[in-house]
């Protein structure tokens, strides 16, 4: 941590920033996950939490989940309210001016500093697609984990970055790419491949894959992998004598009750009911 000649605190790592203002200073880390190039978090900040004027060596995109705050960013002032998406570029000076009560935010940070391709020239992102994606990311982070959660979080982080940097994608090429990704997932479902593994396996850029899949299918590749596992679990409940606990594990769930909730949300019935009705 370095204090510049202008009195601005510059943080060169997230750990450094957290050490400067520990949880006792009004910060509560509810969830934090390092995935691929990203650090994804859901964090609450109390009214007493304050860095003053500061900057950091990484880029990040944030979603205000709850609470309201006014922040100075460069020479302008912006009010952040629930649903607001904001972006902070490397070494951009900013500080909180006013805050009412506790606020909760979902953060996507670049582990290597930059979020490649993201448009961070304006701190206020008005693209209406960004907030829903980040709300989904926050929910995914807060839910109990299963084997596919890391892939889903990474895919959602990729989607956030790619949505902040629109690029034209051919519909026909996108459909072909999705078909190849589906084939790779089915062939490697038990290995729980990560997004980078899938991209390497079919010979495409990881971010391009995430963006193309989402546009074509309306879901992330991680969500598609979960659906494939759930469909396989349904078939196993009907066609095999595997215990329900073993079916849950093969579907990527260490917690059988979590498996049951997700299964019911998808198929409208429970694993036990499917087994009894075969």
C-alpha positions, 0 to 999 in steps of 0.5 A: 500500500502506497500513499501518493503525494496527493494523499491517495492510498493505492492498493496493489492487492485485494489482501492489502486492501482488506488488511487496511480495513479488516472486518472489525472496521465494518466489512463482512465478506459473505462469499468469496471465490477465486475462479480462473482470471476472476475474483468474485465476491459478495460483501457488506459494508457498514457506514463506518467502513471508509478508505478515503480517497483511494485507487487500486491496481485491479479493475472491477465491475460491481453490482449494488445489491442493497443500500444506497451510497454516493461516490466520487469518481474522478471529478464526478459524483454518482449515486449507487442504488440497488441494481446499479452496475458500476465499473472501476478502472485500474488506478482510478481515484474514488471515494465514498461521500455518503452512505445510508446504513449497510450496503451489499455489493457483488464484485467481479475483479481481475486477478491479474489486474485487468478484466480483458476487453471490458469497457471501463471508461465510464463508471456507470454502466447502463447496459440493461443486460449487466444487472440481471447477469450479476444478480444471478452471479450473486445468487450463485455465490450465496447458494450452497456449492456443488461440483459445478458451481466453480464452472457456473461462477466462472462462466457468469464472470466471463459473461459480465466481462463480455457483456461490457464489451459487445461484439458481433457473433455469427448466428450459424457459427454460434450454433456450431460452437454450442453443438461442439461444446455440448458434445464435449460436455457429454463426453467429459461430464464426470470430469467436471471440466472447467470453462478453460478446459472446454474451450481448449478441448474444442479449440476456441477462445474461452470468453468467445465460448461463454458469450456465444453460448449464452446468446444462443442458448439463453443460459451459461455453459455452467448451467447447461452442464448442471442440466445435463447432470440433472437429466442423467440423474433422472434417467438413473432414478428410473433405470438403475438401482443406485441409492439416491445419495449415489445419484446425487453425488454423480450429479455433482451434489455432496448434499442430498437435500440440495440435490432434491431442491434443485431437482424439484425446481427443474422437474417439478417432482422429487427424486424419491417420487421419480424412483417410486413411480418407475 
